[in-house]
């Protein structure tokens, strides 16, 4: 990132540590120090340790971090469960059942040994929630149109789960929904949660490979299964 693309403000938060906010997008206004001071307070502070204060603040005060996150996610995708570098397993990171809420009410949560078996579980979960809907064949046609690579997935990629220090991504939090899923899963989950409310979505489609048809099907299913 060039110097002209970055704006930085460091402002004291009361008598405690400083709030350091970095923006790397031209034309994006740095918030007034007073507004930062109001947003970071004892009621929303997660922890304060080693001179670093991490607080939950609204997405309007948003950190832009360029290509750093994209690189980390690319490395994450290279991790495999098979000795030959291939993945067929779908489930949690500890080789257990799927932890995603999409199968929360379904008795069969895996783990699954293929995308086909996983898709069938999703279809059956939807049908059990909407037994009068004659939609099973339609869903099968949509879900089975394309096979996807199975990759390690965070599962809840949002602003609040990304730690940025001095303009660099230094950590990704909250891995409770992580696991091995079809490659479209990360994009569909992250996009669905924010529903186009913030400019974070504009960066998301640059960070993750877009899967627009899969997102549309996933959104339809999630409206009933969540």
C-alpha positions, 0 to 999 in steps of 0.5 A, a space after each residue: 500500500 502506498 503512502 497516499 493510500 493510507 491515513 492513520 490516526 492514533 487517539 487516546 481512549 481515556 487514560 488507557 491504551 491508544 486506539 490505532 485505526 488504519 484506513 488504506 482506501 482512498 477517499 475513506 474518511 477517518 472518524 473523528 477522535 471523539 467518535 472513536 473515544 465514545 465507541 471504545 469504552 469499558 462496556 464493549 472492551 473484550 480485553 486489555 493486555 500488554 498495552 493493546 485494547 481490543 473492543 467490539 465496535 460497529 462495522 461503520 468504523 471499519 479496518 481495511 487491510 488490503 491483500 493480507 487476509 486473502 493471503 492467509 486464507 489461501 494458505 488455509 486452503 492448502 491444508 489437506 486431510 489426505 496424505 496425497 493432498 486431497 480432501 473428501 471429508 466434510 465436518 469439523 476441524 477435529 474430524 467430528 460432526 458438522 458444527 454449522 447451524 445449517 444442520 443444527 436441527 437435523 439428526 444426521 450431522 456427519 462427518 460426511 465422506 463426500 460432498 454428495 452425502 453432505 448435500 443429501 443431508 442438507 436437502 433432508 434437513 430442509 425437507 424435515 423443516 418444510 415437509 409440505 414443500 415438494 422441492 426435494 428434486 429442485 434442491 438436488 438439481 441445484 446442489 448437484 450441478 457442480 462438484 467443489 474442492 473440499 477445503 479448510 474453512 473458517 465459517 464465520 468470517 466477519 469484521 469482528 473476528 479479524 484482528 489488525 495490528 499496525 495495518 496488518 492482519 495479526 489474527 483471526 478469532 472465533 473458529 467454533 464453526 470452522 471445518 472442512 467444507 466445499 470451497 464455496 462455503 466461506 463465501 456463502 456464509 460470510 456474504 449471508 451474514 452481512 446481507 450487503 449492509 456494509 462496504 465490507 462486502 465490497 472487500 469480501 468479493 475481492 478476498 474470496 473467490 465468488 460463488 454467486 449461484 451457490 450463494 443464492 441456493 445457500 441463502 434460500 436454504 438458510 432462511 429455513 434452516 437457521 
